[in-house]
C-alpha cells in the first residue's frame, strides 16, 4: 500500500485531527491489506508464507472488531457497513 492510499484511509476513518491509531483506522488499514493479499493469493495459490500472514491479519482485525463491538456498538455497526465486512461472532 502506498503512502497516499494509506493517508486517504486514515483521513476517512480518523476520529480526531491527529488520530492515526484508533480502532476504526486500524481495522480499515488491515482490511485494505487483507483485500490486497487476497488478490495476490488468487494468482499465487502456493504462497503459503503470505497465506499465514493473511490469517494473522484476519485474526488481528477480528480482535479489534470484537473490542469495538464491546465498547461502542454503533461505531462498530457503522464501520462494518462502510468496509463491507461481515459481523464478527
C-alpha positions as CSV (number, residue, x, y, z in Angstrom):
1,X,0.0,0.0,0.0
2,X,1.5,3.3,-1.0
3,X,1.6,6.3,1.3
4,X,-1.1,8.3,-0.5
5,X,-3.6,5.4,-0.2
6,X,-2.8,4.9,3.5
7,X,-3.2,8.6,4.2
8,X,-6.6,8.6,2.4
9,X,-7.8,5.7,4.5
10,X,-6.6,7.4,7.7
11,X,-8.3,10.6,6.8
12,X,-11.6,8.8,6.1
13,X,-11.7,6.9,9.3
14,X,-10.0,9.1,11.9
15,X,-11.8,10.3,15.0
16,X,-9.9,13.4,15.7
17,X,-7.3,15.6,13.9
18,X,-4.2,13.7,14.9
19,X,-5.8,10.3,15.0
20,X,-3.8,7.5,13.3
21,X,-4.2,4.6,15.8
22,X,-7.8,4.4,16.7
23,X,-9.6,1.0,16.3
24,X,-11.5,2.2,13.3
25,X,-8.4,3.4,11.5
26,X,-6.5,0.2,12.3
27,X,-9.4,-2.0,11.1
28,X,-9.7,0.0,7.9
29,X,-5.9,-0.3,7.2
30,X,-6.0,-4.0,7.9
31,X,-9.0,-4.5,5.7
32,X,-7.1,-2.9,2.8
33,X,-4.1,-5.1,3.3
34,X,-6.3,-8.2,3.6
35,X,-8.0,-7.3,0.3
36,X,-4.7,-6.8,-1.4
37,X,-3.2,-10.0,-0.1
38,X,-6.4,-11.9,-1.1
39,X,-6.0,-10.8,-4.7
40,X,-2.3,-11.8,-4.6
41,X,-3.2,-15.3,-3.3
42,X,-5.7,-15.8,-6.1
43,X,-2.9,-15.8,-8.7
44,X,-0.2,-17.3,-6.3
45,X,-2.1,-20.1,-4.6
46,X,1.1,-21.9,-3.4
47,X,2.4,-18.8,-1.5
48,X,1.9,-20.3,2.0
49,X,4.0,-17.7,3.7
50,X,1.7,-14.9,2.6
51,X,-1.3,-17.1,3.4
52,X,-0.1,-17.3,7.0
53,X,0.3,-13.5,7.2
54,X,-3.2,-13.2,5.8
55,X,-4.6,-15.4,8.5
56,X,-2.7,-13.4,11.2
57,X,-4.1,-10.1,9.9
58,X,-7.6,-11.5,9.8
59,X,-7.2,-12.7,13.4
60,X,-5.9,-9.3,14.5
61,X,-8.8,-7.5,12.7
62,X,-11.3,-9.8,14.4
63,X,-9.8,-8.9,17.8
64,X,-10.1,-5.2,17.0
65,X,-13.7,-5.6,15.9
66,X,-14.7,-7.6,19.0
67,X,-13.2,-4.9,21.1
68,X,-15.0,-2.1,19.2
69,X,-18.3,-4.1,19.4
70,X,-18.0,-4.4,23.2
71,X,-17.1,-0.7,23.7
72,X,-19.2,1.2,21.1
73,X,-21.8,-0.9,19.2
74,X,-22.9,2.0,17.0
75,X,-19.4,2.8,15.8
76,X,-18.9,-1.0,15.1
77,X,-22.0,-1.2,13.0
78,X,-21.1,1.9,11.0
79,X,-17.6,0.6,10.4
80,X,-18.5,-2.9,9.2
81,X,-21.2,-1.4,6.9
82,X,-18.7,1.1,5.4
83,X,-16.0,-1.5,4.9
84,X,-18.5,-4.1,3.7
85,X,-17.3,-6.9,6.0
86,X,-19.3,-9.5,8.0
87,X,-20.4,-9.2,11.6
88,X,-17.9,-11.0,13.9
89,X,-19.1,-13.6,16.4
